[in-house]
Structures are given as structure tokens and as C-alpha cells.
Amino acid sequence: HAPDYHPVVETFDLATALEHPEKAPKLEPLDTVRIFGRFDFEPDPEVLVTGEVRAPGRYRASGQQHLRDVIFQAGGVTPDVWLDSAQLFRRQPDGATRVFSINLRDALEGDPLNNVLVQPRDRILVHRHPEQVSPASVYVRGDVARPGRYPFAANMRVADLVQSAGGLLRSANPDSGDLTHYAISNSSGERVQAGHQDLSLAAALAGKEDQNLPLHDGDVLTVPQQAGWNDIGATVTLRGEVRKPGVYGIRPGERLSSLLKRAGGLLPTAYPHATMFERNEVRELQQKSRQELIQRLEQESTVVKTAASTTGTEEAALQQAAIQQRQRVLEGLRKAPVTGRLVIHLRNDRKGFESSPDDIELRAGDSLTIPKQPGAVLVIGQVYNSNALTYTPGRNAGWYLAHAGGPTKLADKGAIFIVRADGSVSSGKEGGFWSGNVLSSTMGPGDTVVVPERPVLGSNTMKNILAVAQIASSAALVAAVAIP
């Protein structure tokens, strides 16, 4: 028979085999006997050192080492160590863990009470000094080169903190500063405000003792900005039908009439009624309002989708149509530009304009566009021929709507509105936005008739949201397209 080379493993007790040879396995040619050491079945005798030592890690334990020896094996302690306390965690034979708190300073000096004998599997934790964990700090805010948090020193004063922060910026007000002191409440442990002190930063930096105040842990120094600094270099843009269009620097408090005077006034071809005035702050507000409106529409659309999945066939068809309508309105809102337009009523009478509420104060980033007179009236929305029609003096909105083919079957005839060339929205009556016959309103050059889509389904709240959304998107479209 062919030999069987598959090995067979047989275990036995070596002590028994030596004491009773007859019980030992019988050896045959090519047999191999392997005798294990105890550490083949036990972890290496190691201790773990963590925390503020130079080389944290595991180190072999001989069973005759003391705590100080192991700390030296780990490279010694770091400069940030806390010598008052360290912990030694020891696993007991029953599996429980016992902790020993040790004075590390005494242990490193060889004190027998703290320099304990280390056992395999011990874990030693060396702490960072509390002042390094949460160091005493002072803070500087405002117009310095590097505002922020800085380490506190016992002899630190205001000038030291300002210099640590890189000094004052050109925008800083050197005659003013605010130092806030804080104290810790003994009852709650929370930081509470203790008081303010006004000071002159220039005097503090010059070394005057009464202004270069000593600091305390947690103090906050505020360096204010010079009044009107942000207006330095402020510009506005003037475009269109003025004698000298361009980018103009402005002084604090300067008004629109002053800018127009510097630009040489309006040209004879100007159409001030369609003036486009844009402001960054208004754009930000419009963007926020637009986003909130989109979120409300999306939430309502989710409710409609849920209802559509639980209704009958005919009802589901209406629900589906409502969903599609909301999606169209949402898409129009998302695509419509946010212009930041502020409605003003500019006119050729310069003296009369100067005393009017429309002669607003200019701000950095403002933009003013004065177009030529538009030669058309726009008719958009649910009409058969959405188009720009040649302006005919004296004609009303109904006349232009008829020349655009009239409203479609999807039109909400009771909600027709007009976006005037100056950006204002008109419904034709003051007694309520959707009341009255807006179609009798006389149209001017650059005005727009908007025929919104009739809501398919929804509550009164939803219908109002749709109406506002259609106004917002239409007004933005008119501002972006109708004004050259």
C-alpha cells in the first residue's frame, strides 16, 4: 500500500508522559514532537504607557521593574506633564480592574510608596498639566491684524495683547477701546460678566498706566472700527441715459439727486419712469424670501403627491395636474433672476425730486440704470400669443390683452395684474389686491400685463402661495427682460 503522508496531530501531557512512560505516545519514524513554552499561550508580559511621555506605547515587563523604570523606558515625561497625579490600571485575576492614583513627582524621585512594582498587563496613564489642557487666555476682537485667543501671562497688559495680535489696523479707532472682565460664578461654575472699562488704545500703546490696564484670565479687548470706514472707497454704478455714465465714488450720506447732478443730469432721451435701481441688501432679502416661498411650495407639493396616491382615478388625475402646475411654478421661481430692484419714482424735475422720499441715500454697490423710453407693452402668461406689442398711447390693459389673443382656458381672469415699468405691481383698485377690473387700467411704455394660471386644486392658502409665486417670477422676468 502507498504510504499515507497526511499528518495526524496528537496532544499529550508532558509531565504525565515523563512520570508514566507507558502512557506516553509511541513514536514512529518521521514523527515530530513539539514542546511549547507557557508564553506560547499567554500574551507577552507587557505594560502600556500612555499620555504625556515622549514615546507612548507597549513595553516588555520583566516583573522586576518599578513605575519609574517604565517611565524612563518610554523616554521620560514631556514638558507639559502634570506631576501631581498619574493612574495605574491593573487587571485582577478575577477580571476586575483596579486603579491606583500615584504622585508621579514622588515616584520619579524613588519614593517607595509611589514608585510601585509594575506587573504585566498594567496600564499607566500620565496626564497633561491642567493649565495646558485649558490654559489661561485673553481675547482680542475687532480691527487688529490677528484677532483671536492669546495665552495669558501674569504681567500682561492691554498694549501687550494688541502687539501680540499684530497691532492695530488702519481702520481701527485708536481713541477708543473696550475691555470686558469676566468672573466665575461660585454657585454655577459658569462665566459671568463682571464689568466694562473704556480706554484709549493710543494712550495704552504709548505706555500710559491709567490706560494700559492690567489683564486677567478671560478678559476680552474689543478694538472698534472708525466710523464711516466701510464707506471709504464706496462706489455706485450709473448706466443709461445720463450725460456722464460710469462708476462714481460716493461720500457718506450722499443722495441720488447729488449723483445725477455730478453725472450732468438726464439726457432728453431718458425715460425716468422705468428707472432700474438695484441694491445688494435688497437682493439678499429677495433671495431669502424667494427661498422661503420655494420651500413652502415644495412642502405643499409633497402633501398633494401623497393625496394623489390614495384617491380614485378621476381625483388622482386632478391631483396630478395640480402637481404639474406646482412644478411649473417652482421651475419659474428658480429660474427667475433675483434683481435686488428697489422701486423709486425718478422724474425730470430735479428740484422737486430732491425734496421727495425717492431721493434716497446711496450705499456701496448700488446700481442705477435709466433707459430710453420703451416702445412696447408686454403681455405674458396664459395668453394665446405672449408677446411685446407696440405701445399705443391711451390704450388700456384689456386692449393689449385682446391684441395678444386673449386669455387661455387655463387663465385666472380674476387675478390678472400689471407690472409697471418702475417695478411696482398694480391690480387696478385699492380696495383689495385681486378686486376691481384691472383691464381698464391705462398702460404706459414698458408696462407688462401678466395673466396668471388658475390653480387646479388646493386650499386658499395654497392658492395664495401660487399667486405670490407667479407675481414674484413675473416681476423678476419683467425687470430682467423689459428694461434694456
Kinemage of the C-alpha trace (Angstrom):
@kinemage 1
@onewidth
@group {chain A} dominant
@subgroup {mainchain}
@vectorlist {calphas} color= white
{ca his a 1} P 0.000 0.000 0.000
{ca ala a 2} L 1.091 3.554 -0.708
{ca pro a 3} L 2.174 5.420 2.408
{ca asp a 4} L -0.281 7.971 3.884
{ca tyr a 5} L 1.548 11.279 4.241
{ca his a 6} L -1.373 13.145 5.867
{ca pro a 7} L -0.175 14.245 9.325
{ca val a 8} L -2.048 13.271 12.465
{ca val a 9} L -1.811 15.595 15.478
{ca glu a 10} L -1.910 14.015 18.926
{ca thr a 11} L -1.719 16.047 22.132
{ca phe a 12} L -0.463 14.754 25.471
{ca asp a 13} L 0.567 15.937 28.924
{ca leu a 14} L 4.368 16.071 29.002
{ca ala a 15} L 4.549 15.762 32.788
{ca thr a 16} L 2.420 12.602 32.739
{ca ala a 17} L 4.443 11.107 29.889
{ca leu a 18} L 7.676 11.629 31.787
{ca glu a 19} L 6.285 10.216 35.002
{ca his a 20} L 4.499 7.282 33.341
{ca pro a 21} L 6.335 6.338 30.131
{ca glu a 22} L 3.816 3.609 29.379
{ca lys a 23} L 1.168 6.312 28.910
{ca ala a 24} L 3.308 8.318 26.527
{ca pro a 25} L 2.539 8.160 22.777
{ca lys a 26} L 4.644 5.647 20.890
{ca leu a 27} L 6.964 7.319 18.440
{ca glu a 28} L 7.437 6.184 14.876
{ca pro a 29} L 9.944 7.176 12.177
{ca leu a 30} L 9.452 10.738 10.864
{ca asp a 31} L 7.388 11.770 13.916
{ca thr a 32} L 7.903 15.280 15.239
{ca val a 33} L 7.499 16.213 18.885
{ca arg a 34} L 6.906 19.909 19.715
{ca ile a 35} L 7.115 21.146 23.288
{ca phe a 36} L 5.503 24.589 23.918
{ca gly a 37} L 6.519 27.254 26.380
{ca arg a 38} L 3.971 28.950 28.609
{ca phe a 39} L 4.205 32.242 26.657
{ca asp a 40} L 3.062 30.459 23.501
{ca phe a 41} L -0.420 30.585 25.076
{ca glu a 42} L -0.210 33.869 27.008
{ca pro a 43} L 0.281 37.469 25.909
{ca asp a 44} L 3.791 38.842 26.102
{ca pro a 45} L 4.490 40.329 29.535
{ca glu a 46} L 3.964 43.995 28.570
{ca val a 47} L 2.835 47.235 30.149
{ca leu a 48} L 1.105 50.061 28.289
{ca val a 49} L 2.252 53.645 28.881
{ca thr a 50} L 0.016 56.459 27.542
{ca gly a 51} L -0.250 60.217 27.897
{ca glu a 52} L 2.471 62.764 28.479
{ca val a 53} L 5.581 60.633 27.843
{ca arg a 54} L 7.916 61.093 24.913
{ca ala a 55} L 7.319 57.637 23.399
{ca pro a 56} L 3.917 56.240 24.419
{ca gly a 57} L 3.453 52.549 23.694
{ca arg a 58} L 3.827 48.970 24.937
{ca tyr a 59} L 6.988 47.869 26.735
{ca arg a 60} L 8.125 44.414 27.839
{ca ala a 61} L 7.843 43.867 31.576
{ca ser a 62} L 10.366 41.721 33.380
{ca gly a 63} L 8.335 41.555 36.574
{ca gln a 64} L 11.077 43.390 38.465
{ca gln a 65} L 10.518 46.906 37.098
{ca his a 66} L 9.121 49.801 39.040
{ca leu a 67} L 6.990 52.658 37.733
{ca arg a 68} L 9.968 54.985 37.342
{ca asp a 69} L 11.796 52.377 35.208
{ca val a 70} L 8.865 52.062 32.809
{ca ile a 71} L 8.519 55.860 32.507
{ca phe a 72} L 12.217 56.063 31.593
{ca gln a 73} L 11.708 53.257 29.049
{ca ala a 74} L 9.034 55.435 27.439
{ca gly a 75} L 11.526 58.278 27.014
{ca gly a 76} L 10.637 60.208 30.141
{ca val a 77} L 7.875 62.755 30.633
{ca thr a 78} L 7.096 65.700 28.329
{ca pro a 79} L 7.401 69.367 29.385
{ca asp a 80} L 3.583 69.584 29.647
{ca val a 81} L 3.279 66.745 32.172
{ca trp a 82} L 1.270 67.044 35.370
{ca leu a 83} L 3.467 65.581 38.097
{ca asp a 84} L 0.886 65.707 40.872
{ca ser a 85} L -1.091 62.711 39.685
{ca ala a 86} L -0.904 59.645 37.433
{ca gln a 87} L -3.023 56.487 37.316
{ca leu a 88} L -2.059 52.823 37.150
{ca phe a 89} L -4.793 50.426 35.999
{ca arg a 90} L -4.295 46.773 36.945
{ca arg a 91} L -6.310 43.751 35.815
{ca gln a 92} L -7.039 41.447 38.752
{ca pro a 93} L -7.076 37.614 38.455
{ca asp a 94} L -10.879 37.682 38.673
{ca gly a 95} L -11.070 40.005 35.639
{ca ala a 96} L -11.872 43.173 37.583
{ca thr a 97} L -9.760 46.302 37.085
{ca arg a 98} L -8.274 48.221 39.982
{ca val a 99} L -6.939 51.760 39.733
{ca phe a 100} L -4.078 53.262 41.756
{ca ser a 101} L -3.562 57.052 41.918
{ca ile a 102} L 0.119 57.923 42.176
{ca asn a 103} L 2.080 61.099 42.834
{ca leu a 104} L 4.291 60.997 39.751
{ca arg a 105} L 6.788 63.512 41.119
{ca asp a 106} L 7.465 61.325 44.170
{ca ala a 107} L 7.590 58.184 42.024
{ca leu a 108} L 10.270 59.678 39.767
{ca glu a 109} L 12.264 60.606 42.872
{ca gly a 110} L 12.148 56.957 44.005
{ca asp a 111} L 9.613 57.213 46.827
{ca pro a 112} L 8.708 53.560 47.635
{ca leu a 113} L 5.076 54.446 48.313
{ca asn a 114} L 4.550 55.774 44.775
{ca asn a 115} L 7.301 54.045 42.785
{ca val a 116} L 5.341 50.795 42.799
{ca leu a 117} L 6.344 47.478 41.248
{ca val a 118} L 4.818 47.137 37.788
{ca gln a 119} L 3.140 43.915 36.696
{ca pro a 120} L 2.475 42.572 33.195
{ca arg a 121} L -0.701 43.996 31.586
{ca asp a 122} L -0.622 47.132 33.748
{ca arg a 123} L -1.664 50.386 32.045
{ca ile a 124} L -0.069 53.659 33.127
{ca leu a 125} L -1.762 56.987 32.309
{ca val a 126} L 0.317 60.179 32.588
{ca his a 127} L -1.695 63.422 32.450
{ca arg a 128} L -1.118 66.793 30.838
{ca his a 129} L -0.950 69.735 33.229
{ca pro a 130} L -4.421 71.329 33.659
{ca glu a 131} L -3.053 74.718 32.610
{ca gln a 132} L -2.054 73.161 29.283
{ca val a 133} L -5.396 71.405 28.849
{ca ser a 134} L -7.342 74.624 29.425
{ca pro a 135} L -4.725 77.379 29.506
{ca ala a 136} L -5.450 80.814 30.865
{ca ser a 137} L -6.311 83.037 27.899
{ca val a 138} L -7.264 86.551 26.878
{ca tyr a 139} L -9.087 87.578 23.712
{ca val a 140} L -8.909 90.451 21.269
{ca arg a 141} L -11.696 91.213 18.792
{ca gly a 142} L -12.141 93.758 16.069
{ca asp a 143} L -9.705 95.726 13.954
{ca val a 144} L -6.343 94.168 14.762
{ca ala a 145} L -4.134 92.205 12.386
{ca arg a 146} L -4.804 88.803 14.015
{ca pro a 147} L -7.883 88.823 16.256
{ca gly a 148} L -8.355 85.750 18.403
{ca arg a 149} L -7.305 83.982 21.584
{ca tyr a 150} L -3.876 84.504 23.179
{ca pro a 151} L -2.091 82.928 26.189
{ca phe a 152} L -2.401 84.933 29.366
{ca ala a 153} L 0.664 85.901 31.400
{ca ala a 154} L 0.618 87.280 34.929
{ca asn a 155} L 2.145 90.655 33.981
{ca met a 156} L 0.171 91.108 30.742
{ca arg a 157} L -1.363 94.489 29.865
{ca val a 158} L -3.525 95.914 27.064
{ca ala a 159} L -0.534 97.003 24.963
{ca asp a 160} L 0.996 93.512 25.184
{ca leu a 161} L -2.209 91.951 23.851
{ca val a 162} L -2.537 94.442 20.982
{ca gln a 163} L 1.077 93.856 19.961
{ca ser a 164} L 0.633 90.076 20.224
{ca ala a 165} L -2.274 90.427 17.791
{ca gly a 166} L -0.080 92.180 15.234
{ca gly a 167} L -1.044 95.742 16.106
{ca leu a 168} L -3.944 97.951 15.066
{ca leu a 169} L -5.289 98.028 11.528
{ca arg a 170} L -5.611 101.349 9.706
{ca ser a 171} L -9.355 101.017 10.136
{ca ala a 172} L -9.120 100.853 13.944
{ca asn a 173} L -10.270 103.736 16.099
{ca pro a 174} L -7.158 104.482 18.209
{ca asp a 175} L -9.066 106.707 20.626
{ca ser a 176} L -11.460 104.008 21.743
{ca gly a 177} L -11.318 100.505 23.149
{ca asp a 178} L -13.479 98.307 25.348
{ca leu a 179} L -12.087 95.909 27.941
{ca thr a 180} L -14.540 93.378 29.367
{ca his a 181} L -13.696 91.477 32.547
{ca tyr a 182} L -15.286 88.155 33.441
{ca ala a 183} L -15.576 86.266 36.697
{ca ile a 184} L -16.576 82.705 37.539
{ca ser a 185} L -19.822 82.274 39.445
{ca asn a 186} L -19.133 80.188 42.554
{ca ser a 187} L -22.650 78.769 42.594
{ca ser a 188} L -22.994 77.653 38.974
{ca gly a 189} L -19.398 77.497 37.797
{ca glu a 190} L -20.369 79.488 34.705
{ca arg a 191} L -18.506 82.508 33.393
{ca val a 192} L -20.386 85.720 34.196
{ca gln a 193} L -19.685 89.229 33.023
{ca ala a 194} L -18.041 91.348 35.693
{ca gly a 195} L -17.734 94.757 34.026
{ca his a 196} L -16.505 97.005 31.207
{ca gln a 197} L -13.779 99.605 31.026
{ca asp a 198} L -13.406 102.187 28.264
{ca leu a 199} L -9.881 103.151 27.316
{ca ser a 200} L -7.776 104.920 24.716
{ca leu a 201} L -5.787 102.421 22.679
{ca ala a 202} L -3.361 105.101 21.525
{ca ala a 203} L -2.626 106.060 25.138
{ca ala a 204} L -2.293 102.405 26.142
{ca leu a 205} L 0.222 101.758 23.366
{ca ala a 206} L 2.106 104.878 24.470
{ca gly a 207} L 2.502 103.268 27.908
{ca lys a 208} L 0.185 105.455 29.991
{ca glu a 209} L -0.548 103.464 33.130
{ca asp a 210} L -4.141 104.643 33.537
{ca gln a 211} L -4.996 103.351 30.026
{ca asn a 212} L -2.579 100.431 29.648
{ca leu a 213} L -4.626 98.356 32.058
{ca pro a 214} L -3.535 95.006 33.501
{ca leu a 215} L -5.340 91.964 32.095
{ca his a 216} L -6.925 88.991 33.817
{ca asp a 217} L -7.729 85.483 32.659
{ca gly a 218} L -10.733 85.571 30.305
{ca asp a 219} L -10.602 89.304 29.509
{ca val a 220} L -11.889 90.435 26.104
{ca leu a 221} L -10.458 93.527 24.408
{ca thr a 222} L -12.622 94.975 21.634
{ca val a 223} L -10.969 97.266 19.090
{ca pro a 224} L -13.707 99.255 17.294
{ca gln a 225} L -13.597 100.482 13.735
{ca gln a 226} L -13.516 104.124 12.749
{ca ala a 227} L -16.945 105.490 11.914
{ca gly a 228} L -17.563 105.526 8.173
{ca trp a 229} L -14.534 103.381 7.357
{ca asn a 230} L -16.559 100.969 5.227
{ca asp a 231} L -17.727 103.896 3.120
{ca ile a 232} L -14.168 104.716 2.107
{ca gly a 233} L -13.812 103.620 -1.495
{ca ala a 234} L -17.561 103.023 -1.839
{ca thr a 235} L -18.790 103.278 -5.420
{ca val a 236} L -22.077 103.164 -7.308
{ca thr a 237} L -22.670 102.411 -10.980
{ca leu a 238} L -24.690 104.734 -13.219
{ca arg a 239} L -25.808 103.493 -16.644
{ca gly a 240} L -28.054 104.593 -19.449
{ca glu a 241} L -29.423 107.959 -20.480
{ca val a 242} L -27.293 110.368 -18.460
{ca arg a 243} L -24.648 112.720 -19.797
{ca lys a 244} L -21.751 111.063 -17.961
{ca pro a 245} L -22.463 107.416 -17.126
{ca gly a 246} L -19.856 105.449 -15.206
{ca val a 247} L -18.694 104.297 -11.782
{ca tyr a 248} L -18.762 107.049 -9.152
{ca gly a 249} L -17.255 107.226 -5.713
{ca ile a 250} L -19.671 108.423 -3.061
{ca arg a 251} L -19.315 110.145 0.288
{ca pro a 252} L -21.253 109.098 3.403
{ca gly a 253} L -24.825 110.386 3.272
{ca glu a 254} L -24.755 111.320 -0.416
{ca arg a 255} L -28.137 111.069 -2.121
{ca leu a 256} L -29.343 110.055 -5.567
{ca ser a 257} L -30.015 113.638 -6.687
{ca ser a 258} L -26.377 114.538 -5.976
{ca leu a 259} L -25.156 111.630 -8.117
{ca leu a 260} L -27.389 112.647 -11.030
{ca lys a 261} L -26.133 116.223 -10.757
{ca arg a 262} L -22.494 115.050 -10.863
{ca ala a 263} L -23.345 112.938 -13.916
{ca gly a 264} L -24.617 116.008 -15.776
{ca gly a 265} L -28.305 115.207 -15.463
{ca leu a 266} L -30.624 113.219 -17.710
{ca leu a 267} L -30.491 113.190 -21.484
{ca pro a 268} L -33.601 114.226 -23.444
{ca thr a 269} L -33.997 110.572 -24.462
{ca ala a 270} L -34.206 109.351 -20.851
{ca tyr a 271} L -37.365 107.670 -19.578
{ca pro a 272} L -37.068 108.111 -15.784
{ca his a 273} L -40.339 106.264 -15.085
{ca ala a 274} L -38.605 102.971 -15.995
{ca thr a 275} L -35.523 103.583 -13.845
{ca met a 276} L -33.946 100.388 -12.504
{ca phe a 277} L -32.356 100.911 -9.078
{ca glu a 278} L -30.597 97.826 -7.661
{ca arg a 279} L -29.196 97.350 -4.143
{ca asn a 280} L -27.270 94.398 -2.711
{ca glu a 281} L -29.185 94.351 0.588
{ca val a 282} L -32.497 94.225 -1.286
{ca arg a 283} L -31.162 91.379 -3.422
{ca glu a 284} L -30.271 89.397 -0.301
{ca leu a 285} L -33.744 89.940 1.180
{ca gln a 286} L -35.387 88.939 -2.089
{ca gln a 287} L -33.260 85.809 -2.285
{ca lys a 288} L -34.229 84.823 1.260
{ca ser a 289} L -37.918 85.481 0.597
{ca arg a 290} L -37.710 83.567 -2.687
{ca gln a 291} L -36.151 80.563 -0.959
{ca glu a 292} L -38.838 80.528 1.739
{ca leu a 293} L -41.541 80.648 -0.945
{ca ile a 294} L -39.924 77.762 -2.820
{ca gln a 295} L -39.785 75.693 0.382
{ca arg a 296} L -43.487 76.307 1.072
{ca leu a 297} L -44.386 75.270 -2.469
{ca glu a 298} L -42.267 72.133 -2.180
{ca gln a 299} L -43.944 71.200 1.105
{ca glu a 300} L -47.415 71.680 -0.378
{ca ser a 301} L -46.423 69.643 -3.436
{ca thr a 302} L -45.370 66.764 -1.180
{ca val a 303} L -48.802 66.805 0.500
{ca val a 304} L -50.541 66.773 -2.897
{ca lys a 305} L -48.402 63.854 -4.103
{ca thr a 306} L -49.326 61.841 -1.008
{ca ala a 307} L -53.033 62.558 -1.509
{ca ala a 308} L -52.846 61.602 -5.205
{ca ser a 309} L -51.617 58.114 -4.341
{ca thr a 310} L -54.648 57.400 -2.128
{ca thr a 311} L -57.557 58.741 -4.238
{ca gly a 312} L -59.700 57.471 -7.114
{ca thr a 313} L -58.835 57.697 -10.793
{ca glu a 314} L -60.623 61.000 -11.564
{ca glu a 315} L -59.465 62.645 -8.373
{ca ala a 316} L -55.934 61.360 -8.951
{ca ala a 317} L -55.908 62.955 -12.421
{ca leu a 318} L -56.750 66.342 -10.889
{ca gln a 319} L -54.118 65.844 -8.235
{ca gln a 320} L -51.557 65.014 -10.907
{ca ala a 321} L -52.465 68.182 -12.808
{ca ala a 322} L -52.010 70.178 -9.595
{ca ile a 323} L -48.588 68.605 -9.063
{ca gln a 324} L -47.510 69.517 -12.592
{ca gln a 325} L -48.746 73.086 -12.112
{ca arg a 326} L -46.752 73.477 -8.910
{ca gln a 327} L -43.672 72.079 -10.622
{ca arg a 328} L -44.023 74.668 -13.410
{ca val a 329} L -44.366 77.478 -10.891
{ca leu a 330} L -41.380 76.161 -8.928
{ca glu a 331} L -39.261 75.991 -12.059
{ca gly a 332} L -40.236 79.547 -12.956
{ca leu a 333} L -39.291 80.752 -9.483
{ca arg a 334} L -35.932 79.001 -9.547
{ca lys a 335} L -35.040 80.380 -12.981
{ca ala a 336} L -36.241 83.944 -12.390
{ca pro a 337} L -33.283 86.231 -11.608
{ca val a 338} L -33.095 87.987 -8.244
{ca thr a 339} L -32.550 91.595 -9.293
{ca gly a 340} L -32.448 93.455 -5.989
{ca arg a 341} L -34.664 96.127 -7.526
{ca leu a 342} L -35.849 98.941 -5.289
{ca val a 343} L -38.863 100.820 -6.667
{ca ile a 344} L -38.190 104.554 -6.959
{ca his a 345} L -40.090 107.239 -8.836
{ca leu a 346} L -37.490 109.291 -10.665
{ca arg a 347} L -38.629 112.374 -12.590
{ca asn a 348} L -37.159 115.134 -14.708
{ca asp a 349} L -37.997 117.842 -12.158
{ca arg a 350} L -34.677 117.863 -10.299
{ca lys a 351} L -35.715 120.344 -7.599
{ca gly a 352} L -38.956 118.507 -6.920
{ca phe a 353} L -37.118 115.190 -6.785
{ca glu a 354} L -34.569 116.486 -4.263
{ca ser a 355} L -37.284 117.071 -1.671
{ca ser a 356} L -39.087 113.765 -2.282
{ca pro a 357} L -38.840 110.445 -0.361
{ca asp a 358} L -37.454 108.842 -3.537
{ca asp a 359} L -34.219 110.849 -3.226
{ca ile a 360} L -32.679 108.016 -1.228
{ca glu a 361} L -29.257 107.848 0.392
{ca leu a 362} L -26.760 105.875 -1.699
{ca arg a 363} L -24.860 102.830 -0.472
{ca ala a 364} L -21.795 100.992 -1.708
{ca gly a 365} L -22.614 98.686 -4.617
{ca asp a 366} L -25.813 100.451 -5.714
{ca ser a 367} L -26.587 100.409 -9.421
{ca leu a 368} L -28.839 102.828 -11.334
{ca thr a 369} L -29.958 102.282 -14.928
{ca ile a 370} L -32.038 104.918 -16.722
{ca pro a 371} L -33.281 103.531 -20.063
{ca lys a 372} L -34.672 105.143 -23.141
{ca gln a 373} L -38.434 105.070 -23.456
{ca pro a 374} L -39.521 101.519 -24.286
{ca gly a 375} L -41.639 101.316 -27.392
{ca ala a 376} L -43.670 98.326 -26.317
{ca val a 377} L -46.049 96.828 -23.775
{ca leu a 378} L -45.542 93.186 -22.767
{ca val a 379} L -48.381 90.680 -22.405
{ca ile a 380} L -47.235 87.423 -20.792
{ca gly a 381} L -48.624 84.357 -19.040
{ca gln a 382} L -51.733 82.414 -20.012
{ca val a 383} L -52.492 84.224 -23.285
{ca tyr a 384} L -52.645 82.785 -26.774
{ca asn a 385} L -49.841 84.992 -28.096
{ca ser a 386} L -47.458 86.039 -25.343
{ca asn a 387} L -45.651 88.954 -26.957
{ca ala a 388} L -44.449 92.549 -26.904
{ca leu a 389} L -46.952 94.896 -28.547
{ca thr a 390} L -46.183 98.345 -29.889
{ca tyr a 391} L -47.097 100.999 -27.363
{ca thr a 392} L -50.215 102.984 -28.300
{ca pro a 393} L -50.946 105.986 -26.038
{ca gly a 394} L -54.208 105.917 -24.106
{ca arg a 395} L -54.918 102.207 -24.519
{ca asn a 396} L -55.814 100.113 -21.500
{ca ala a 397} L -54.716 96.653 -20.415
{ca gly a 398} L -57.800 94.991 -21.911
{ca trp a 399} L -56.942 96.374 -25.336
{ca tyr a 400} L -53.415 94.935 -25.216
{ca leu a 401} L -54.710 91.616 -23.877
{ca ala a 402} L -57.155 91.355 -26.762
{ca his a 403} L -54.354 92.027 -29.261
{ca ala a 404} L -52.380 89.176 -27.657
{ca gly a 405} L -55.190 86.742 -28.468
{ca gly a 406} L -56.929 86.956 -25.095
{ca pro a 407} L -56.628 84.651 -22.084
{ca thr a 408} L -56.467 80.877 -22.495
{ca lys a 409} L -58.769 78.376 -20.781
{ca leu a 410} L -56.135 77.947 -18.053
{ca ala a 411} L -56.054 81.673 -17.234
{ca asp a 412} L -57.142 83.038 -13.877
{ca lys a 413} L -59.021 86.052 -15.246
{ca gly a 414} L -59.790 87.449 -11.816
{ca ala a 415} L -56.104 87.548 -10.895
{ca ile a 416} L -54.689 89.489 -13.855
{ca phe a 417} L -52.199 92.136 -12.729
{ca ile a 418} L -49.895 94.764 -14.191
{ca val a 419} L -46.182 95.207 -13.549
{ca arg a 420} L -45.401 98.853 -14.203
{ca ala a 421} L -42.174 99.998 -15.824
{ca asp a 422} L -40.937 101.305 -12.450
{ca gly a 423} L -41.288 97.823 -10.907
{ca ser a 424} L -44.493 98.419 -8.944
{ca val a 425} L -47.390 95.980 -9.243
{ca ser a 426} L -50.953 97.189 -9.846
{ca ser a 427} L -54.294 95.396 -9.672
{ca gly a 428} L -56.356 98.389 -10.821
{ca lys a 429} L -58.153 99.028 -7.491
{ca glu a 430} L -57.152 99.984 -3.965
{ca gly a 431} L -59.912 98.073 -2.206
{ca gly a 432} L -58.111 94.734 -2.389
{ca phe a 433} L -55.329 93.275 -4.468
{ca trp a 434} L -57.496 90.988 -6.579
{ca ser a 435} L -60.579 93.259 -6.640
{ca gly a 436} L -61.753 95.533 -9.432
{ca asn a 437} L -61.267 95.458 -13.178
{ca val a 438} L -57.553 95.753 -13.781
{ca leu a 439} L -58.118 95.565 -17.530
{ca ser a 440} L -59.441 99.135 -17.529
{ca ser a 441} L -56.087 100.490 -16.339
{ca thr a 442} L -54.274 102.696 -18.838
{ca met a 443} L -50.925 101.268 -19.871
{ca gly a 444} L -47.657 103.130 -20.165
{ca pro a 445} L -44.459 102.389 -22.121
{ca gly a 446} L -42.622 99.419 -20.616
{ca asp a 447} L -45.630 98.189 -18.603
{ca thr a 448} L -46.497 94.483 -18.587
{ca val a 449} L -49.846 92.691 -18.405
{ca val a 450} L -49.494 89.357 -16.582
{ca val a 451} L -52.208 86.700 -16.899
{ca pro a 452} L -51.520 84.061 -14.225
{ca glu a 453} L -52.516 80.418 -14.389
{ca arg a 454} L -55.615 79.345 -12.481
{ca pro a 455} L -54.844 76.998 -9.566
{ca val a 456} L -56.010 73.481 -10.366
{ca leu a 457} L -56.590 72.362 -6.773
{ca gly a 458} L -55.635 73.352 -3.283
{ca ser a 459} L -56.647 75.269 -0.203
{ca asn a 460} L -56.978 79.043 -0.089
{ca thr a 461} L -53.527 79.148 1.480
{ca met a 462} L -52.084 77.165 -1.401
{ca lys a 463} L -53.824 79.382 -3.949
{ca asn a 464} L -52.365 82.464 -2.275
{ca ile a 465} L -48.890 80.918 -2.327
{ca leu a 466} L -49.234 80.155 -6.043
{ca ala a 467} L -50.422 83.699 -6.714
{ca val a 468} L -47.491 85.253 -4.843
{ca ala a 469} L -45.075 82.896 -6.600
{ca gln a 470} L -46.393 83.889 -10.030
{ca ile a 471} L -46.153 87.587 -9.151
{ca ala a 472} L -42.555 87.167 -7.945
{ca ser a 473} L -41.401 85.269 -11.014
{ca ser a 474} L -43.233 87.618 -13.415
{ca ala a 475} L -41.877 90.780 -11.784
{ca ala a 476} L -38.338 89.379 -11.882
{ca leu a 477} L -38.740 88.438 -15.535
{ca val a 478} L -40.010 91.913 -16.414
{ca ala a 479} L -37.102 93.534 -14.572
{ca ala a 480} L -34.575 91.382 -16.415
{ca val a 481} L -36.122 91.486 -19.902
{ca ala a 482} L -38.309 94.538 -20.350
{ca ile a 483} L -35.676 97.089 -19.299
{ca pro a 484} L -32.961 97.492 -21.979
